[in-house]
Amino acid sequence: MRALRLALILVVIGSTLALASEPYPTHTIRIIVPFPAGGIADLSGRLVAEGLRQKFNQPVIVENKVGGNGVIGFHEMVRSPPDGYTLMMGSVGAVVISVVADPNPPFDPQRDLVPIANVAEHTMALVVNNQMPVNSVQDFIAYAKARPGKLTYGSTGVGTLDYTAAQLLMKETGISMVHVPYKGGPGALDDLMNGSIDMIVEVFPVVMAQIKAHTINGLAVTSAHRQPALPDVPTFKEAGYPGIDLAGWIGLYGPPQMPEDVRQMLGKAVVDIVHQPEIVEKFHNIGFEPTGQDADTFAAYYAAEVNRWRAFTAAIGEQVIR
C-alpha cells in the first residue's frame, strides 16, 4: 500500500512539473483590439498576429472589442487568465493620454497594463482646408496670430491624440483657436475638406491619401524626419518649432501577473516580426514606421510617455469628461 501511495505521489509530482515546464504557447492566442476593424490599431494587430502565428505555429486570432475609448477591450483582457494567451493592442491615445487626463481614470496605466513590445509608430500632420491662404507653417502661424480665437480646429474630443496634438501646437506657437469636437475622425476630416473648419492635426495615415490628392493642404508633420510617402511635407522642427514633437504609437500589452518569461519571449518575437522586410513594407504602406522595442525597452519608454503626458495635461488644465 505504501508503495502504491508513493507511486501515486510521484505521478502527481511528475505531472505538475510537466505542466509547469510546458512550453509556451500550446494553444490559441487572442489579441484584443479595443477599436473597430480597419483602424490603425486593428491593422497593426493583424500584422503582429500573422507574424506570431507563423513564428509559434499556433493560431493567433484578433478580436475587436469596441467601446469606451478602449476601456471595454481593456476590461476583457484583465478579466482573462494572466497566462500570455490573452493580449491587447494599445495606442498612446487610449492607454496614456485619455487616461492621465481623466479625473476618474478607468485604470492605472502603470499598474494595470504590462508592456510587452512597442510595435510601430506614426506621425501627426497639420492639415488645413484648401480655402485657407497659407502654404507653410509660418504662413499659418502668422494667419492665426492675426485672428486670435477666430480659427477653428476639429478633434475627436478632449484627451484624444488629435486634440492633444492641437493643444501642443497652440502652446508652442502662442496661437489660440476654437475647438470643434467630433464623434469620430471621418466627420472632422469631411468638414475640413468642405471648409466648415479650418484645420486639424490628424494621424498621418488617416490624411495621407487626401494630402496626396490635394483635397487638403498638408503643412507639416510632427516626426523628427519627413515621411517617405510625402517627402515634400516638412517637419515642425524644419519649420522652426522643434517643441512640436509627437509620435503616435501602437504597443502590445498583457495583464498584470503574466509570466515574465512569456513577456520576454513575446517581446523578442514581436521585434523579430516587425523588422522582417515584408512586414516593414506593409507598415510603410499604411503610413507607419515599425519600432520593435522589446519588453524592457518598451516598459521604460511607456513609463516616460505616461509621465510626459500626465505633466502636459496637468499644465494645460484639460480633463476628459466621460
N, C-alpha and C positions, 0 to 999 in steps of 0.2 A: 504493500500500500504506500509506504514511504517513497519507494522507488517511482511509483506511478505519479505521486504528487510532485516529486522533483522533476519528472519528465514534463508534466503539465506546466510547471513554473518556467522551465527552460523554454518551452514552446511559446508561452506568453511573452517572455523577455525577448526572445528572438523576433517575434512578430512586431513588438514595439520598436525594437531597434531598426528593423527593416523599414517600418513606416517613417521613423524619424529620419532615416537616411535616404528616403525615396527622392529621386532626382526631380527637379522642377524643370519644366512643367510636365504633367502626365495627362492633362485633360484640357478642355476648352478654357481659354482666357477671354474675359469680357473687357472691352474698353468702352466706358460710358462717355458719350459726348453730350454735354448738357445744353446743346444748341441744335437747331434744325439741320437736317441733311442738306448738303450742298454749301454750307458755310465754311469759313476758313478753318475752324476747329475740326469740323467733320472731315474735310478734305485731308488735313494733316493726320487725323486719327486713322483714316483708312490707309494712308501710305505706311504708317507705322504698323498697323495691324497686318498688312500683307507681308511686310518685312519680317515681323515676328513669326508669322505662320511659316514662312519658308525657313527661318533660322531654327525654330524649335520643332518643326514638323508636327505641330498641334493646331487645332482650329483656333482662330482668333476672330471674334466677332465684335462688331461695332453696334452699340445700342444708343439711339438718340433719346435722351430723357430731358425734355424741354420744359422750361418754366422757371420763373423767379430769378432771372438773370444768372442761371447756373445752379441755383440753390437746390432744386429738385434732383438734379443729377448728382450733386454732392451728397445729399442725404441717401440716395440709392447706394452710393459707394460705401459710405461709412456704416451702413447697416449690414453690409456683406462681411463674411469672414475675412480677417486680415491675413490671408494666405497667399496673396500675389495673383489670385485668379480674377479679381475684380479691380480694374484700374480706371482712371479718369483723365481725359484731356482737359486742361485748364488754360485759360488765356489771362494775360495780365489784367485786363479789364474786369474779368469775372472773379478771379481769386485774389486780386490785390486791391485795385483802385476802388471798385464799388464797395468792397468790404471795409477798407480803412476809412472811407468817407461816411460810413453808416453809423449813426449814434447807437444803434442797437444791432450790431452785426450778427448775421446768421451763423457764423462760425469764426473761430480764431485761425487766421491764415498760417500762423507759425506752429500751432499746436495740433490742429485737426487735419492737416494735409502733410503727406510725406513726399517730398520731391524725389523723383526718380531720374528724369532726364529732361533737359531743355531740347525741344525738337527743332524748332525753326522760329525765325523772327521776320517781321515785316516793318517797313517804314510807314509813316503817315505822310499825306500830301495836302498842302494848302491849295485848294482849288476855288476859283471864282466863276461867276456866270459870265457869259460872253458879252453881255451888255456893259460890263464894268470897264472903264477906260484905263486899264492898267495892264502892264506886260511884265512886271517883275515884282519881287518882294518889296523893293524900295519904293516903287510906284504905289503899291497897295498900302504900305505903312503911311506914306505921305497923304494919300487919298483919305485914309481912315482918320488920321490925326486932324485933317481939315474938317471932318464931320464927326466929332465925338458923340457917341451914343446914337448915331443915325444908321450905321450899317447893321445888318442882321447876319447871324450865323446859326446854322442848324446843327443839332446833335440828337443823339438817342437818349439824352437825359443826364441829369447830374450824377456824377460818379462813373460815367462810362468813359471809354478810352477817347472817343472823339470829342466829348465835352472837355475832358482834362487837357487834351492837346490844344484846344482853342483857348482855354484858360492860361496855359503856358505861353501861348503866342501873345496874348494881351499883357501878361505880366512882364515878359521880356522886351516888349516893344513899346509899352506905355499907351496902347490904344484901348478904346472902350467900344464894345458892340452890344447889341441886344440879342439875347438868347431866344431861339425858337425851338422848343422841344418837339421831337417826333417819336412815334411809337416804334419806328424802325428806320434803318439806314436808307432803304429804297425811297421812302417818302421825302426825306431831306434831299436826296440826290435828284429826284424828279423836280422838286421845287427849285433847286439850284439851276437846273437846265432850262426851266421855263421862266427864270428870272424873278421868282417870288421871294427868294432870299439871296443874299449877296455872296456868301462864302461858307465853306465847311472845311474842317481839317479831318480828312477821312482816311481810313485804312487804304493804303496804296493799291492792293489787289482789287479793291472794290471799284476804284475810279480809273484804273489803268486803261481800260478799253475806251472810256469816254474821253480821256485826255488824248489818246492816240487818234480818236475820231474827230477831235476838235469841237466836241459838243460842250465842253467846259474848258477852262484855261488853267493848266497846272503851273503854279508859280515856284514851288519849292518842295523838297522832301526833308523829313526830319532825321534821316540817317546820316552817318558820317561820310558816306560815299554816294555818288549818283547811282541810279538804278539802271542796270543794263537794258531793261525793256524800254526806258525813256531817258536816254543819255543826255538829252538837251535840257532836262529839268534840273536846275542846280539844287544844292543843299542849302539849308539855312546858314550853315557855317560859311559857305562861299558868299552868301548874301550879306554877311556881316553880323549874324545873330547866332553865335555858337551855343548860347544857352538853350536854344530850342532844339533839344536833343532828346528824342523819344522813340523807343523801339517797342512795337507791339510784339509779343511772343506767345508761343504755344508750348506748354510743357506737359509731361506725363506724370501723374501722381498716383499714390496709393493711400490706403487708410492708415491711421495710427496703429502701431504694434505689428506692422507687417515684418516678416523676417528680413534682417539686414542683408543676409547673403543673397536673398531673392532680389532685393532692391538694387544691390550692386550688379547682379547678373543682368537684370533688365536694363539698367543704365548703360552698361557696356554694349549690350545688344543694340539699343537704340542708336548709340554713337556710330556703331558699325553700319547700321542700316542707312542712316541719313547721309553718310559720306559715300555711299555707292553712287557711281556716276549716273546711272539711270534714275535713281531717286533724286539726286541733285537737279537733274534736268526737269523732272516732274515738279519739284518745288519751284524752280525758276519760272516754269510755265504759268504758275498761279501767283507769281509776284512775291515769293518767299525766298529767304536765304536760310538754308539748313545751318543750325548751330551745333547740335550734337554735344552738349555739355553732359558729362556723366553725373552720377548720383551726387558725389561730394561737391563737384564744381557748381552744379545747379543749385544745390542746397544753399551754398554761400551767396550765389547770385540772387536767388529768390529772397533770402533774408534781407539783402541790401535793397532790393526793389520794394519790399514791404516798408522798410524804414524810410526810403526816399519818398514814396507817395503818401505815407502817413504824415510826414512833415509838410509836404506840399499842400495836401488837402486841409490840414490844420491852418496853414498860413493864409490860404485864400478864404477860409471860413465857410466852405461849402459842405453840406451834408446831404446824403441820399435820403429821400422821403419815399419809403416803400408803401 
